[in-house]
Amino acid sequence: MPTTRITQRTVSTTLMHGLQSNLGRMQKLQEQLSSGKQVSRPSDSPVQTVEAMQFRAGIRRTEQYVRNADDGMALLGTADAALTEALAMTRRVRELALGGMNATVATDGRNAIAAELRTLRESLLGVANTRYLDRPVFGGNTLGSSAFDPATGAYVGDDGSIARTIGPGAQVVVSIPGTSAFGADGDPAQLFDLVDRLADALETGGPAMAAALDGGLVDLDRSIESMINALGQVGARYNRVEAARNAAEGQLLSLTSSLSEAEDIDLPKTIVDLQMQEVAYKAALNATARVVQPSLLDFLR
């Protein structure tokens, strides 16, 4: 049976190779501890690298859904507050119109009511031109500064809608056209013209006043109903966007957890592994010192 000749050089080379491998494993563990990641480069684990990239892409998409939902909720919340305020002022208009129909109210009293109605009209126009991020909430996609003309009350917005993507293939319209909330131009129930007509009737007085106020109250009830319907739409859309946001937040938590499992280290295990590797390295150094004895050349030096 042939024998293999083992020289001192062979032993030294083998031992040095083992020490280098040991040092390499220690370096990798130290790198993982310092970065907190299992994968620092694609060559560490191509499979985990691909998984991490997919999870990160999913996280970015989901974060965008959350941002879209936040923006949509803010816009809808602004619209809700404006409509609630407008509804309260419109109900005050109705109270004043009813009070003006009282036959015992003198001319000065009717003129005072008319003056308050005109003040309420200006306030209603201000609410209807409420802005969010420097755009009128009830103006559709208009680039103008107002949804309704501050002087005439005419609608100067457009019929465009604003939508937000709140999930995969899910979009929600987060705008309310001013015409659906406050009435279209030419409609007897258009709120701003209607308040003007009520004030004119009270200032004019006479036999035609009662009929004008009666008809105005009917139109005013229609206008109030339109605002209530618009508030219902805003509330329903807000709830849908909020539910989608909560779902996206849950999905974001799940993706973040999956990403952590794919690329983060198990800290206690890594510390133990490093300590064991250090012990093994020291033992290898001791063994090497015993095996690799000084040669004649070392003495000659």
Residue pairs with C-beta under 8 A, 6 or more apart in sequence:
8 292
8 293
8 295
11 291
11 292
12 292
15 284
15 287
15 288
15 291
15 292
16 288
18 284
19 281
19 284
19 285
19 288
22 277
22 280
22 281
22 284
23 281
25 277
26 274
26 277
26 278
26 281
29 270
29 273
29 274
29 277
30 274
31 40
32 38
32 40
32 265
32 270
33 265
33 267
33 270
33 271
33 274
36 264
36 265
36 267
37 263
37 264
37 265
38 44
38 45
38 48
38 262
38 263
38 264
38 265
39 45
39 48
39 49
39 52
39 262
39 263
42 49
48 262
48 263
51 262
52 259
52 262
52 263
55 255
55 258
55 259
55 262
56 259
58 251
58 255
59 252
59 255
59 256
59 259
62 248
62 251
62 252
62 255
63 252
65 165
65 166
65 167
65 244
65 245
65 248
66 245
66 248
66 249
66 252
68 164
68 165
68 166
69 164
69 166
69 241
69 242
69 244
69 245
69 248
70 245
71 164
71 174
72 164
72 166
72 172
72 174
72 237
72 241
73 238
73 241
73 242
73 245
74 132
75 132
75 137
75 162
75 174
75 175
76 174
76 234
76 237
76 238
76 241
77 238
78 130
78 132
78 137
79 130
79 137
79 138
79 175
79 176
79 234
80 231
80 234
80 235
80 238
81 130
82 127
82 128
82 130
82 137
82 138
83 176
83 181
83 227
83 230
83 231
83 234
84 231
85 127
86 124
86 127
86 128
86 181
86 182
86 191
86 227
87 224
87 227
87 228
87 231
89 120
89 123
89 124
89 127
90 124
90 191
90 220
90 223
90 224
90 227
91 224
92 120
93 117
93 120
93 195
93 198
93 220
94 217
94 220
94 221
94 224
96 113
96 116
96 117
96 120
96 198
97 117
97 198
97 202
97 213
97 216
97 217
97 220
98 217
99 105
99 113
100 110
100 113
100 114
100 198
100 201
100 202
100 209
100 213
101 210
101 213
101 214
105 113
107 205
110 202
110 203
110 205
111 202
111 203
113 202
114 198
114 199
114 200
114 202
114 203
115 199
117 195
117 198
117 199
117 202
118 195
118 196
118 199
120 195
121 153
121 192
121 195
121 196
121 199
124 182
124 191
124 192
124 195
125 148
125 150
125 153
125 192
128 138
128 147
128 148
128 178
128 181
128 182
128 191
128 192
129 136
129 138
129 145
129 146
129 147
129 148
129 150
130 136
130 137
130 138
131 137
131 145
135 142
136 142
136 144
136 145
136 146
136 147
136 157
136 178
137 147
137 175
137 176
138 147
138 148
138 157
138 175
138 176
138 177
138 178
138 181
138 182
139 146
139 147
139 156
139 157
139 158
139 178
140 147
140 157
140 158
140 159
140 160
140 161
140 162
140 175
140 177
140 178
141 158
141 160
141 161
141 162
142 156
142 157
142 158
142 160
144 156
144 157
146 156
146 157
147 155
147 156
147 157
147 178
148 154
148 155
148 156
148 157
148 178
148 182
148 192
149 155
149 156
153 190
153 191
153 192
153 193
153 196
154 185
155 178
155 179
155 184
155 185
157 177
157 178
159 177
159 179
160 175
161 173
161 175
161 177
162 173
162 174
162 175
163 171
163 172
163 173
163 174
164 171
164 172
164 174
164 241
165 171
166 172
166 240
166 241
166 244
166 245
166 248
167 244
167 247
167 248
170 244
172 237
172 240
172 241
172 244
173 237
174 237
174 241
176 230
176 233
176 234
179 185
180 226
180 229
180 230
181 226
181 227
181 230
182 190
182 191
182 192
182 223
182 226
182 227
183 189
183 190
183 191
183 194
183 223
183 226
184 190
188 194
188 215
188 219
189 219
189 220
189 222
189 223
189 226
190 223
191 223
194 216
194 219
194 220
194 223
197 212
197 216
198 212
198 213
198 216
198 220
200 212
201 208
201 209
201 212
201 213
201 216
202 209
202 213
